[in-house]
């Protein structure tokens, strides 16, 4: 099943946004809920509850000179990734136990080796960057995908982490993530 983002009608300007994030473009603190869209097709381990759909909230910056819209990903949901963070950590753990990507694909996930190889590639690509992000945020040095994600979650919000993640890993797409119709994006 290919991932599809379906734009659904939201309630522009709805209030009660106490947990509303600041605008990532201009820092303005007053953003309104703008609409939601659905992300579907997340990978789940066999036997786990299948998460068919995750609803993503979008916001509209109320600063007249800005007016950007942006998304706030729920906990565990990563930009352009069909694995939840907990599942990337699971793959990482299994690799650390000495299992191969082939073993993980066949015996743990029952899915295409190609998908698991993309997940492994993502973990390897993102880990050094997480180390730099953590060092910049705290002045401390940590290594390892699991340690770094756990440590960073103690120093920044999920919104902050996923915004950094997106802008660093997908710089050429950063201007397009807010368009849910932009479907020509590879996910792992
Ligand atoms: Zn703004």
Backbone and ligand atoms as CSV (ligand in chain L), in Angstrom:
chain,resi,resn,atom,element,x,y,z
A,1,UNK,N,N,0.858,-1.192,0.000
A,1,UNK,CA,C,0.000,0.000,0.000
A,1,UNK,C,C,0.891,1.238,0.000
A,2,UNK,N,N,0.659,2.103,-0.917
A,2,UNK,CA,C,1.479,3.300,-0.967
A,2,UNK,C,C,0.942,4.345,0.014
A,3,UNK,N,N,1.850,5.113,0.596
A,3,UNK,CA,C,1.397,6.128,1.542
A,3,UNK,C,C,0.650,7.238,0.825
A,4,UNK,N,N,-0.382,7.662,1.415
A,4,UNK,CA,C,-1.191,8.729,0.823
A,4,UNK,C,C,-1.525,9.734,1.904
A,5,UNK,N,N,-1.361,10.959,1.583
A,5,UNK,CA,C,-1.804,12.002,2.497
A,5,UNK,C,C,-3.124,12.552,1.983
A,6,UNK,N,N,-4.119,12.445,2.778
A,6,UNK,CA,C,-5.423,12.961,2.371
A,6,UNK,C,C,-5.740,14.223,3.150
A,7,UNK,N,N,-5.909,15.286,2.443
A,7,UNK,CA,C,-6.288,16.521,3.104
A,7,UNK,C,C,-7.758,16.444,3.490
A,8,UNK,N,N,-8.013,16.720,4.737
A,8,UNK,CA,C,-9.409,16.736,5.177
A,8,UNK,C,C,-9.730,18.134,5.665
A,9,UNK,N,N,-10.965,18.423,5.691
A,9,UNK,CA,C,-11.367,19.745,6.136
A,9,UNK,C,C,-11.181,19.878,7.634
A,10,UNK,N,N,-10.569,20.932,8.046
A,10,UNK,CA,C,-10.431,21.205,9.467
A,10,UNK,C,C,-11.329,22.360,9.837
A,11,UNK,N,N,-11.050,22.926,10.965
A,11,UNK,CA,C,-11.838,24.062,11.399
A,11,UNK,C,C,-10.897,25.246,11.535
A,12,UNK,N,N,-10.722,25.995,10.469
A,12,UNK,CA,C,-9.783,27.108,10.516
A,12,UNK,C,C,-10.111,28.051,11.661
A,13,UNK,N,N,-9.065,28.427,12.362
A,13,UNK,CA,C,-9.265,29.421,13.399
A,13,UNK,C,C,-9.822,28.874,14.691
A,14,UNK,N,N,-9.892,27.559,14.845
A,14,UNK,CA,C,-10.431,27.039,16.093
A,14,UNK,C,C,-9.514,27.411,17.246
A,15,UNK,N,N,-10.115,27.675,18.382
A,15,UNK,CA,C,-9.325,28.155,19.517
A,15,UNK,C,C,-9.026,27.000,20.467
A,16,UNK,N,N,-8.617,27.344,21.648
A,16,UNK,CA,C,-8.270,26.312,22.610
A,16,UNK,C,C,-6.931,25.672,22.279
A,17,UNK,N,N,-6.020,26.465,21.714
A,17,UNK,CA,C,-4.741,25.910,21.287
A,17,UNK,C,C,-3.651,26.150,22.321
A,18,UNK,N,N,-3.892,25.714,23.532
A,18,UNK,CA,C,-2.918,25.989,24.572
A,18,UNK,C,C,-1.601,25.287,24.294
A,19,UNK,N,N,-1.678,24.145,23.606
A,19,UNK,CA,C,-0.449,23.423,23.289
A,19,UNK,C,C,0.063,23.779,21.902
A,20,UNK,N,N,-0.451,24.824,21.344
A,20,UNK,CA,C,-0.075,25.224,19.996
A,20,UNK,C,C,1.402,25.594,19.946
A,21,UNK,N,N,2.132,25.058,18.973
A,21,UNK,CA,C,3.550,25.403,18.865
A,21,UNK,C,C,3.749,26.801,18.296
A,22,UNK,N,N,4.901,27.372,18.596
A,22,UNK,CA,C,5.260,28.634,17.962
A,22,UNK,C,C,5.526,28.386,16.481
A,23,UNK,N,N,5.302,29.394,15.688
A,23,UNK,CA,C,5.543,29.273,14.256
A,23,UNK,C,C,7.025,28.963,14.011
A,24,UNK,N,N,7.337,27.887,13.271
A,24,UNK,CA,C,8.741,27.553,13.016
A,24,UNK,C,C,9.409,28.490,12.023
A,25,UNK,N,N,8.646,29.333,11.362
A,25,UNK,CA,C,9.224,30.271,10.395
A,25,UNK,C,C,9.607,31.589,11.049
A,26,UNK,N,N,8.732,32.103,11.917
A,26,UNK,CA,C,8.998,33.433,12.457
A,26,UNK,C,C,8.986,33.452,13.983
A,27,UNK,N,N,8.638,32.355,14.610
A,27,UNK,CA,C,8.658,32.297,16.068
A,27,UNK,C,C,7.429,32.866,16.749
A,28,UNK,N,N,6.489,33.332,15.967
A,28,UNK,CA,C,5.289,33.944,16.531
A,28,UNK,C,C,4.525,32.915,17.364
A,29,UNK,N,N,3.997,33.374,18.490
A,29,UNK,CA,C,3.397,32.440,19.428
A,29,UNK,C,C,1.909,32.211,19.262
A,30,UNK,N,N,1.313,32.901,18.321
A,30,UNK,CA,C,-0.142,32.735,18.172
A,30,UNK,C,C,-0.450,32.097,16.822
A,31,UNK,N,N,-0.661,30.811,16.863
A,31,UNK,CA,C,-1.017,30.088,15.644
A,31,UNK,C,C,-2.349,29.394,15.869
A,32,UNK,N,N,-3.108,29.331,14.844
A,32,UNK,CA,C,-4.417,28.698,14.941
A,32,UNK,C,C,-4.389,27.329,14.287
A,33,UNK,N,N,-5.203,26.447,14.850
A,33,UNK,CA,C,-5.413,25.179,14.169
A,33,UNK,C,C,-6.013,25.475,12.805
A,34,UNK,N,N,-5.450,24.842,11.797
A,34,UNK,CA,C,-5.815,25.209,10.433
A,34,UNK,C,C,-6.614,24.105,9.751
A,35,UNK,N,N,-6.098,22.895,9.831
A,35,UNK,CA,C,-6.802,21.757,9.234
A,35,UNK,C,C,-6.044,20.512,9.665
A,36,UNK,N,N,-6.523,19.377,9.275
A,36,UNK,CA,C,-5.786,18.143,9.531
A,36,UNK,C,C,-5.647,17.371,8.233
A,37,UNK,N,N,-4.654,16.478,8.214
A,37,UNK,CA,C,-4.589,15.517,7.114
A,37,UNK,C,C,-4.224,14.163,7.696
A,38,UNK,N,N,-4.401,13.126,6.908
A,38,UNK,CA,C,-4.184,11.753,7.358
A,38,UNK,C,C,-2.914,11.192,6.734
A,39,UNK,N,N,-2.139,10.515,7.570
A,39,UNK,CA,C,-1.054,9.697,7.021
A,39,UNK,C,C,-1.409,8.241,7.283
A,40,UNK,N,N,-1.323,7.445,6.245
A,40,UNK,CA,C,-1.674,6.042,6.377
A,40,UNK,C,C,-0.517,5.170,5.903
A,41,UNK,N,N,-0.619,3.885,6.154
A,41,UNK,CA,C,0.378,2.955,5.635
A,41,UNK,C,C,1.598,2.799,6.506
A,42,UNK,N,N,1.467,3.010,7.798
A,42,UNK,CA,C,2.616,2.803,8.682
A,42,UNK,C,C,2.922,1.316,8.819
A,43,UNK,N,N,4.200,0.996,8.875
A,43,UNK,CA,C,4.614,-0.395,9.066
A,43,UNK,C,C,4.439,-0.777,10.529
A,44,UNK,N,N,3.895,-1.950,10.740
A,44,UNK,CA,C,3.771,-2.467,12.105
A,44,UNK,C,C,4.287,-3.893,12.148
A,45,UNK,N,N,4.832,-4.267,13.294
A,45,UNK,CA,C,5.299,-5.638,13.472
A,45,UNK,C,C,4.110,-6.597,13.372
A,46,UNK,N,N,4.344,-7.782,12.836
A,46,UNK,CA,C,3.251,-8.758,12.788
A,46,UNK,C,C,2.699,-8.991,14.197
A,47,UNK,N,N,1.410,-8.996,14.317
A,47,UNK,CA,C,0.802,-9.235,15.619
A,47,UNK,C,C,0.541,-7.971,16.405
A,48,UNK,N,N,1.202,-6.860,16.018
A,48,UNK,CA,C,0.923,-5.602,16.701
A,48,UNK,C,C,-0.347,-4.992,16.141
A,49,UNK,N,N,-0.948,-4.170,16.950
A,49,UNK,CA,C,-2.120,-3.447,16.462
A,49,UNK,C,C,-1.715,-2.608,15.253
A,50,UNK,N,N,-2.455,-2.735,14.204
A,50,UNK,CA,C,-2.121,-2.007,12.989
A,50,UNK,C,C,-2.689,-0.591,13.051
A,51,UNK,N,N,-1.820,0.368,12.920
A,51,UNK,CA,C,-2.261,1.761,12.940
A,51,UNK,C,C,-2.564,2.177,11.510
A,52,UNK,N,N,-3.805,2.099,11.159
A,52,UNK,CA,C,-4.147,2.403,9.783
A,52,UNK,C,C,-3.943,3.863,9.434
A,53,UNK,N,N,-4.260,4.723,10.354
A,53,UNK,CA,C,-4.288,6.145,10.029
A,53,UNK,C,C,-3.774,6.966,11.213
A,54,UNK,N,N,-2.982,7.960,10.909
A,54,UNK,CA,C,-2.577,8.935,11.924
A,54,UNK,C,C,-3.019,10.311,11.435
A,55,UNK,N,N,-3.692,11.030,12.294
A,55,UNK,CA,C,-4.155,12.368,11.933
A,55,UNK,C,C,-3.106,13.399,12.315
A,56,UNK,N,N,-2.742,14.226,11.367
A,56,UNK,CA,C,-1.727,15.257,11.588
A,56,UNK,C,C,-2.425,16.616,11.656
A,57,UNK,N,N,-2.146,17.348,12.711
A,57,UNK,CA,C,-2.716,18.686,12.859
A,57,UNK,C,C,-1.854,19.716,12.140
A,58,UNK,N,N,-2.486,20.582,11.414
A,58,UNK,CA,C,-1.780,21.691,10.777
A,58,UNK,C,C,-2.163,22.992,11.477
A,59,UNK,N,N,-1.267,23.959,11.408
A,59,UNK,CA,C,-1.484,25.254,12.050
A,59,UNK,C,C,-1.233,26.372,11.055
A,60,UNK,N,N,-1.850,27.487,11.340
A,60,UNK,CA,C,-1.676,28.689,10.529
A,60,UNK,C,C,-1.096,29.784,11.421
A,61,UNK,N,N,0.037,30.337,11.004
A,61,UNK,CA,C,0.642,31.443,11.753
A,61,UNK,C,C,-0.223,32.694,11.578
A,62,UNK,N,N,-0.519,33.342,12.714
A,62,UNK,CA,C,-1.426,34.495,12.675
A,62,UNK,C,C,-0.688,35.815,12.463
A,63,UNK,N,N,0.638,35.775,12.383
A,63,UNK,CA,C,1.351,37.030,12.111
A,63,UNK,C,C,1.080,37.428,10.655
A,64,UNK,N,N,0.529,38.613,10.454
A,64,UNK,CA,C,0.134,38.996,9.092
A,64,UNK,C,C,1.273,38.926,8.086
A,65,UNK,N,N,2.482,39.259,8.517
A,65,UNK,CA,C,3.592,39.261,7.569
A,65,UNK,C,C,4.125,37.857,7.296
A,66,UNK,N,N,3.622,36.869,8.018
A,66,UNK,CA,C,4.121,35.490,7.841
A,66,UNK,C,C,3.036,34.643,7.169
A,67,UNK,N,N,2.075,34.215,7.949
A,67,UNK,CA,C,0.955,33.491,7.364
A,67,UNK,C,C,1.263,32.074,6.904
A,68,UNK,N,N,2.419,31.519,7.303
A,68,UNK,CA,C,2.737,30.154,6.910
A,68,UNK,C,C,1.818,29.148,7.606
A,69,UNK,N,N,1.650,28.027,6.955
A,69,UNK,CA,C,1.032,26.886,7.627
A,69,UNK,C,C,2.125,25.852,7.883
A,70,UNK,N,N,1.928,25.067,8.919
A,70,UNK,CA,C,2.912,24.027,9.238
A,70,UNK,C,C,2.213,22.909,9.979
A,71,UNK,N,N,2.876,21.764,10.030
A,71,UNK,CA,C,2.304,20.577,10.670
A,71,UNK,C,C,3.006,20.287,11.983
A,72,UNK,N,N,2.265,19.695,12.896
A,72,UNK,CA,C,2.850,19.220,14.154
A,72,UNK,C,C,2.650,17.713,14.196
A,73,UNK,N,N,3.743,16.972,14.056
A,73,UNK,CA,C,3.633,15.517,14.024
A,73,UNK,C,C,3.392,14.977,15.424
A,74,UNK,N,N,2.506,13.989,15.565
A,74,UNK,CA,C,2.293,13.366,16.878
A,74,UNK,C,C,3.554,12.634,17.341
A,75,UNK,N,N,3.628,12.394,18.631
A,75,UNK,CA,C,4.739,11.627,19.197
A,75,UNK,C,C,4.934,10.344,18.389
A,76,UNK,N,N,6.172,10.003,18.129
A,76,UNK,CA,C,6.581,8.774,17.438
A,76,UNK,C,C,6.496,8.866,15.918
A,77,UNK,N,N,5.794,9.855,15.393
A,77,UNK,CA,C,5.659,9.972,13.936
A,77,UNK,C,C,6.773,10.878,13.419
A,78,UNK,N,N,7.523,10.372,12.435
A,78,UNK,CA,C,8.678,11.079,11.883
A,78,UNK,C,C,8.366,11.586,10.479
A,79,UNK,N,N,9.038,12.639,10.065
A,79,UNK,CA,C,8.803,13.141,8.709
A,79,UNK,C,C,9.167,12.090,7.658
A,80,UNK,N,N,8.311,11.879,6.722
A,80,UNK,CA,C,8.573,11.003,5.577
A,80,UNK,C,C,9.065,9.622,5.956
A,81,UNK,N,N,8.594,9.097,7.038
A,81,UNK,CA,C,9.023,7.772,7.459
A,81,UNK,C,C,7.797,6.977,7.870
A,82,UNK,N,N,7.676,5.770,7.326
A,82,UNK,CA,C,6.490,4.956,7.633
A,82,UNK,C,C,6.729,4.052,8.842
A,83,UNK,N,N,7.929,4.123,9.424
A,83,UNK,CA,C,8.161,3.482,10.713
A,83,UNK,C,C,7.973,4.520,11.811
A,84,UNK,N,N,7.324,4.103,12.902
A,84,UNK,CA,C,7.330,4.944,14.094
A,84,UNK,C,C,8.733,4.895,14.701
A,85,UNK,N,N,9.063,5.904,15.491
A,85,UNK,CA,C,10.392,5.919,16.097
A,85,UNK,C,C,10.643,4.642,16.893
A,86,UNK,N,N,9.655,4.197,17.653
A,86,UNK,CA,C,9.845,3.000,18.476
A,86,UNK,C,C,10.213,1.801,17.605
A,87,UNK,N,N,9.742,1.778,16.381
A,87,UNK,CA,C,10.036,0.651,15.504
A,87,UNK,C,C,11.415,0.782,14.860
A,88,UNK,N,N,11.841,2.007,14.589
A,88,UNK,CA,C,13.233,2.195,14.158
A,88,UNK,C,C,14.180,1.762,15.273
A,89,UNK,N,N,13.810,2.073,16.512
A,89,UNK,CA,C,14.631,1.661,17.655
A,89,UNK,C,C,14.672,0.141,17.766
A,90,UNK,N,N,13.553,-0.491,17.472
A,90,UNK,CA,C,13.484,-1.953,17.492
A,90,UNK,C,C,14.439,-2.546,16.449
A,91,UNK,N,N,14.414,-1.993,15.246
A,91,UNK,CA,C,15.315,-2.465,14.190
A,91,UNK,C,C,16.765,-2.243,14.600
A,92,UNK,N,N,17.019,-1.085,15.179
A,92,UNK,CA,C,18.371,-0.763,15.622
A,92,UNK,C,C,18.845,-1.753,16.685
A,93,UNK,N,N,17.971,-2.074,17.624
A,93,UNK,CA,C,18.311,-3.036,18.684
A,93,UNK,C,C,18.644,-4.401,18.091
A,94,UNK,N,N,17.837,-4.806,17.133
A,94,UNK,CA,C,18.026,-6.131,16.555
A,94,UNK,C,C,19.331,-6.205,15.767
A,95,UNK,N,N,19.652,-5.109,15.084
A,95,UNK,CA,C,20.951,-5.044,14.407
A,95,UNK,C,C,22.088,-5.150,15.418
A,96,UNK,N,N,21.909,-4.468,16.550
A,96,UNK,CA,C,22.952,-4.467,17.584
A,96,UNK,C,C,23.135,-5.856,18.191
A,97,UNK,N,N,22.077,-6.656,18.129
A,97,UNK,CA,C,22.181,-8.034,18.624
A,97,UNK,C,C,22.884,-8.938,17.628
A,98,UNK,N,N,23.221,-8.394,16.480
A,98,UNK,CA,C,23.975,-9.148,15.494
A,98,UNK,C,C,23.145,-9.750,14.378
A,99,UNK,N,N,21.861,-9.467,14.374
A,99,UNK,CA,C,21.021,-9.990,13.312
A,99,UNK,C,C,21.215,-9.154,12.042
A,100,UNK,N,N,21.002,-9.774,10.899
A,100,UNK,CA,C,21.166,-9.067,9.625
A,100,UNK,C,C,19.853,-8.398,9.224
A,101,UNK,N,N,19.976,-7.476,8.278
A,101,UNK,CA,C,18.774,-6.841,7.736
A,101,UNK,C,C,17.868,-7.894,7.102
A,102,UNK,N,N,18.479,-8.897,6.482
A,102,UNK,CA,C,17.683,-9.986,5.881
A,102,UNK,C,C,16.877,-10.701,6.957
A,103,UNK,N,N,17.518,-11.006,8.073
A,103,UNK,CA,C,16.817,-11.706,9.179
A,103,UNK,C,C,15.674,-10.828,9.695
A,104,UNK,N,N,15.956,-9.550,9.868
A,104,UNK,CA,C,14.926,-8.631,10.385
A,104,UNK,C,C,13.734,-8.588,9.435
A,105,UNK,N,N,14.035,-8.507,8.146
A,105,UNK,CA,C,12.950,-8.425,7.162
A,105,UNK,C,C,12.125,-9.705,7.153
A,106,UNK,N,N,12.812,-10.848,7.191
A,106,UNK,CA,C,12.095,-12.109,7.014
A,106,UNK,C,C,11.414,-12.573,8.310
A,107,UNK,N,N,12.150,-12.522,9.419
A,107,UNK,CA,C,11.651,-13.164,10.636
A,107,UNK,C,C,11.040,-12.200,11.653
A,108,UNK,N,N,11.422,-10.945,11.583
A,108,UNK,CA,C,10.866,-10.008,12.564
A,108,UNK,C,C,9.688,-9.228,11.989
A,109,UNK,N,N,9.845,-8.756,10.748
A,109,UNK,CA,C,8.824,-7.870,10.189
A,109,UNK,C,C,7.984,-8.507,9.098
A,110,UNK,N,N,8.464,-9.613,8.541
A,110,UNK,CA,C,7.753,-10.253,7.420
A,110,UNK,C,C,7.461,-9.250,6.312
A,111,UNK,N,N,8.505,-8.590,5.893
A,111,UNK,CA,C,8.319,-7.600,4.824
A,111,UNK,C,C,9.539,-7.571,3.916
A,112,UNK,N,N,9.454,-6.751,2.909
A,112,UNK,CA,C,10.505,-6.649,1.899
A,112,UNK,C,C,11.839,-6.238,2.524
A,113,UNK,N,N,12.904,-6.941,2.090
A,113,UNK,CA,C,14.245,-6.571,2.551
A,113,UNK,C,C,14.570,-5.135,2.179
A,114,UNK,N,N,14.079,-4.704,1.030
A,114,UNK,CA,C,14.380,-3.349,0.566
A,114,UNK,C,C,13.886,-2.296,1.561
A,115,UNK,N,N,12.722,-2.529,2.140
A,115,UNK,CA,C,12.172,-1.565,3.100
A,115,UNK,C,C,13.049,-1.512,4.352
A,116,UNK,N,N,13.465,-2.686,4.816
A,116,UNK,CA,C,14.315,-2.718,6.009
A,116,UNK,C,C,15.674,-2.069,5.723
A,117,UNK,N,N,16.212,-2.317,4.526
A,117,UNK,CA,C,17.498,-1.691,4.184
A,117,UNK,C,C,17.379,-0.173,4.161
A,118,UNK,N,N,16.240,0.336,3.713
A,118,UNK,CA,C,16.047,1.794,3.724
A,118,UNK,C,C,15.973,2.310,5.166
A,119,UNK,N,N,15.318,1.539,6.033
A,119,UNK,CA,C,15.250,1.948,7.439
A,119,UNK,C,C,16.639,1.944,8.073
A,120,UNK,N,N,17.427,0.905,7.766
A,120,UNK,CA,C,18.792,0.832,8.301
A,120,UNK,C,C,19.618,2.001,7.779
A,121,UNK,N,N,19.450,2.305,6.520
A,121,UNK,CA,C,20.164,3.430,5.925
A,121,UNK,C,C,19.784,4.742,6.619
A,122,UNK,N,N,18.491,4.892,6.899
A,122,UNK,CA,C,18.036,6.108,7.582
A,122,UNK,C,C,18.668,6.217,8.965
A,123,UNK,N,N,18.670,5.118,9.706
A,123,UNK,CA,C,19.253,5.128,11.054
A,123,UNK,C,C,20.726,5.537,10.990
A,124,UNK,N,N,21.438,4.978,10.011
A,124,UNK,CA,C,22.882,5.276,9.902
A,124,UNK,C,C,23.113,6.712,9.465
A,125,UNK,N,N,22.204,7.207,8.662
A,125,UNK,CA,C,22.353,8.585,8.174
A,125,UNK,C,C,22.026,9.592,9.267
A,126,UNK,N,N,21.036,9.270,10.079
A,126,UNK,CA,C,20.541,10.251,11.028
A,126,UNK,C,C,21.361,10.275,12.328
A,127,UNK,N,N,22.014,9.159,12.650
A,127,UNK,CA,C,22.684,9.071,13.952
A,127,UNK,C,C,23.798,10.121,14.136
A,128,UNK,N,N,24.710,10.288,13.169
A,128,UNK,CA,C,25.744,11.331,13.374
A,128,UNK,C,C,25.137,12.723,13.510
A,129,UNK,N,N,24.073,12.966,12.750
A,129,UNK,CA,C,23.418,14.273,12.839
A,129,UNK,C,C,22.761,14.462,14.210
A,130,UNK,N,N,22.134,13.414,14.730
A,130,UNK,CA,C,21.557,13.512,16.077
A,130,UNK,C,C,22.644,13.825,17.095
A,131,UNK,N,N,23.822,13.241,16.896
A,131,UNK,CA,C,24.945,13.521,17.793
A,131,UNK,C,C,25.333,14.992,17.762
A,132,UNK,N,N,25.367,15.563,16.553
A,132,UNK,CA,C,25.703,16.987,16.438
A,132,UNK,C,C,24.608,17.847,17.065
A,133,UNK,N,N,23.355,17.471,16.826
A,133,UNK,CA,C,22.234,18.239,17.383
A,133,UNK,C,C,22.289,18.218,18.913
A,134,UNK,N,N,22.578,17.051,19.464
A,134,UNK,CA,C,22.637,16.924,20.916
A,134,UNK,C,C,23.811,17.736,21.479
A,135,UNK,N,N,24.932,17.701,20.777
A,135,UNK,CA,C,26.105,18.444,21.238
A,135,UNK,C,C,25.824,19.953,21.205
A,136,UNK,N,N,25.165,20.399,20.145
A,136,UNK,CA,C,24.837,21.830,20.050
A,136,UNK,C,C,23.846,22.241,21.141
A,137,UNK,N,N,22.939,21.332,21.472
A,137,UNK,CA,C,21.892,21.670,22.441
A,137,UNK,C,C,22.407,21.621,23.877
A,138,UNK,N,N,23.356,20.737,24.141
A,138,UNK,CA,C,23.752,20.508,25.546
A,138,UNK,C,C,25.240,20.682,25.803
A,139,UNK,N,N,26.052,20.690,24.753
A,139,UNK,CA,C,27.492,20.733,24.942
A,139,UNK,C,C,28.077,19.382,25.318
A,140,UNK,N,N,27.230,18.362,25.363
A,140,UNK,CA,C,27.703,17.024,25.749
A,140,UNK,C,C,27.797,16.112,24.527
A,141,UNK,N,N,28.541,15.037,24.720
A,141,UNK,CA,C,28.724,14.083,23.626
A,141,UNK,C,C,28.029,12.772,23.976
A,142,UNK,N,N,27.195,12.326,23.054
A,142,UNK,CA,C,26.561,11.007,23.168
A,142,UNK,C,C,26.658,10.337,21.812
A,143,UNK,N,N,26.589,9.021,21.807
A,143,UNK,CA,C,26.605,8.288,20.545
A,143,UNK,C,C,25.521,7.215,20.576
A,144,UNK,N,N,25.182,6.734,19.403
A,144,UNK,CA,C,24.203,5.655,19.295
A,144,UNK,C,C,22.804,6.195,19.088
A,145,UNK,N,N,22.101,5.566,18.173
A,145,UNK,CA,C,20.772,6.037,17.791
A,145,UNK,C,C,19.817,6.059,18.987
A,146,UNK,N,N,19.807,4.988,19.761
A,146,UNK,CA,C,18.871,4.910,20.876
A,146,UNK,C,C,19.207,5.944,21.955
A,147,UNK,N,N,20.464,5.998,22.351
A,147,UNK,CA,C,20.874,6.943,23.388
A,147,UNK,C,C,20.578,8.373,22.968
A,148,UNK,N,N,20.875,8.673,21.701
A,148,UNK,CA,C,20.702,10.047,21.236
A,148,UNK,C,C,19.231,10.444,21.158
A,149,UNK,N,N,18.383,9.541,20.662
A,149,UNK,CA,C,16.965,9.910,20.588
A,149,UNK,C,C,16.390,10.086,21.992
A,150,UNK,N,N,16.783,9.216,22.909
A,150,UNK,CA,C,16.282,9.354,24.282
A,150,UNK,C,C,16.799,10.635,24.926
A,151,UNK,N,N,18.063,10.935,24.714
A,151,UNK,CA,C,18.652,12.129,25.330
A,151,UNK,C,C,18.038,13.403,24.737
A,152,UNK,N,N,17.848,13.393,23.431
A,152,UNK,CA,C,17.283,14.588,22.803
A,152,UNK,C,C,15.848,14.832,23.242
A,153,UNK,N,N,15.114,13.749,23.489
A,153,UNK,CA,C,13.732,13.925,23.943
A,153,UNK,C,C,13.657,14.587,25.307
A,154,UNK,N,N,14.759,14.508,26.057
A,154,UNK,CA,C,14.789,15.180,27.362
A,154,UNK,C,C,15.169,16.642,27.232
A,155,UNK,N,N,15.698,17.014,26.068
A,155,UNK,CA,C,16.153,18.389,25.910
A,155,UNK,C,C,15.270,19.218,24.985
A,156,UNK,N,N,14.438,18.558,24.203
A,156,UNK,CA,C,13.565,19.329,23.310
A,156,UNK,C,C,12.249,18.595,23.085
A,157,UNK,N,N,11.270,19.349,22.628
A,157,UNK,CA,C,9.948,18.778,22.374
A,157,UNK,C,C,9.996,17.889,21.138
A,158,UNK,N,N,8.971,17.054,21.003
A,158,UNK,CA,C,8.866,16.241,19.792
A,158,UNK,C,C,8.723,17.140,18.566
A,159,UNK,N,N,7.987,18.213,18.711
A,159,UNK,CA,C,7.843,19.181,17.616
A,159,UNK,C,C,9.206,19.739,17.220
A,160,UNK,N,N,9.999,20.148,18.203
A,160,UNK,CA,C,11.313,20.694,17.915
A,160,UNK,C,C,12.223,19.676,17.237
A,161,UNK,N,N,12.201,18.459,17.745
A,161,UNK,CA,C,13.056,17.414,17.176
A,161,UNK,C,C,12.661,17.097,15.739
A,162,UNK,N,N,11.369,16.947,15.492
A,162,UNK,CA,C,10.947,16.586,14.133
A,162,UNK,C,C,11.134,17.743,13.156
A,163,UNK,N,N,11.043,18.980,13.652
A,163,UNK,CA,C,11.330,20.110,12.765
A,163,UNK,C,C,12.806,20.090,12.360
A,164,UNK,N,N,13.706,19.880,13.324
A,164,UNK,CA,C,15.134,19.771,13.000
A,164,UNK,C,C,15.379,18.600,12.043
A,165,UNK,N,N,14.757,17.478,12.353
A,165,UNK,CA,C,14.905,16.250,11.554
A,165,UNK,C,C,14.542,16.538,10.103
A,166,UNK,N,N,13.396,17.144,9.930
A,166,UNK,CA,C,12.907,17.423,8.581
A,166,UNK,C,C,13.819,18.389,7.842
A,167,UNK,N,N,14.177,19.483,8.470
A,167,UNK,CA,C,14.960,20.501,7.773
A,167,UNK,C,C,16.364,20.031,7.452
A,168,UNK,N,N,16.898,19.119,8.272
A,168,UNK,CA,C,18.243,18.630,8.019
A,168,UNK,C,C,18.254,17.523,6.981
A,169,UNK,N,N,17.320,16.599,7.085
A,169,UNK,CA,C,17.343,15.440,6.196
A,169,UNK,C,C,16.689,15.717,4.846
A,170,UNK,N,N,15.802,16.674,4.808
A,170,UNK,CA,C,15.061,16.923,3.571
A,170,UNK,C,C,15.092,18.412,3.217
A,171,UNK,N,N,16.298,18.986,3.132
A,171,UNK,CA,C,16.365,20.441,2.930
A,171,UNK,C,C,15.702,20.893,1.643
A,172,UNK,N,N,15.828,20.078,0.591
A,172,UNK,CA,C,15.255,20.517,-0.678
A,172,UNK,C,C,13.737,20.395,-0.679
A,173,UNK,N,N,13.203,19.702,0.321
A,173,UNK,CA,C,11.761,19.544,0.389
A,173,UNK,C,C,11.141,20.450,1.445
A,174,UNK,N,N,11.985,21.151,2.153
A,174,UNK,CA,C,11.488,21.882,3.310
A,174,UNK,C,C,10.429,22.906,2.933
A,175,UNK,N,N,10.464,23.334,1.706
A,175,UNK,CA,C,9.456,24.296,1.302
A,175,UNK,C,C,8.161,23.655,0.867
A,176,UNK,N,N,8.138,22.301,0.874
A,176,UNK,CA,C,6.970,21.629,0.309
A,176,UNK,C,C,6.258,20.716,1.274
A,177,UNK,N,N,6.824,20.504,2.464
A,177,UNK,CA,C,6.213,19.532,3.365
A,177,UNK,C,C,4.805,19.925,3.755
A,178,UNK,N,N,4.544,21.197,3.705
A,178,UNK,CA,C,3.248,21.645,4.200
A,178,UNK,C,C,2.144,21.466,3.167
A,179,UNK,N,N,2.539,21.003,1.992
A,179,UNK,CA,C,1.533,20.702,0.988
A,179,UNK,C,C,1.245,19.210,1.015
A,180,UNK,N,N,0.129,18.795,1.587
A,180,UNK,CA,C,-0.148,17.369,1.732
A,180,UNK,C,C,-0.342,16.659,0.407
A,181,UNK,N,N,-0.444,17.421,-0.662
A,181,UNK,CA,C,-0.629,16.776,-1.951
A,181,UNK,C,C,0.703,16.433,-2.612
A,182,UNK,N,N,1.779,16.804,-1.946
A,182,UNK,CA,C,3.091,16.532,-2.485
A,182,UNK,C,C,3.432,15.068,-2.209
A,183,UNK,N,N,3.143,14.221,-3.158
A,183,UNK,CA,C,3.225,12.780,-2.911
A,183,UNK,C,C,4.484,12.134,-3.497
A,184,UNK,N,N,5.253,12.885,-4.251
A,184,UNK,CA,C,6.392,12.247,-4.903
A,184,UNK,C,C,7.603,12.236,-3.983
A,185,UNK,N,N,7.373,11.810,-2.769
A,185,UNK,CA,C,8.423,11.799,-1.764
A,185,UNK,C,C,8.626,10.362,-1.300
A,186,UNK,N,N,9.868,9.918,-1.353
A,186,UNK,CA,C,10.152,8.535,-0.953
A,186,UNK,C,C,10.125,8.424,0.572
A,187,UNK,N,N,9.467,7.415,1.028
A,187,UNK,CA,C,9.460,7.119,2.466
A,187,UNK,C,C,10.073,5.756,2.677
A,188,UNK,N,N,10.555,5.548,3.882
A,188,UNK,CA,C,11.066,4.214,4.169
A,188,UNK,C,C,10.068,3.477,5.041
L,1,ZN,ZN,ZN,5.019,32.773,11.334
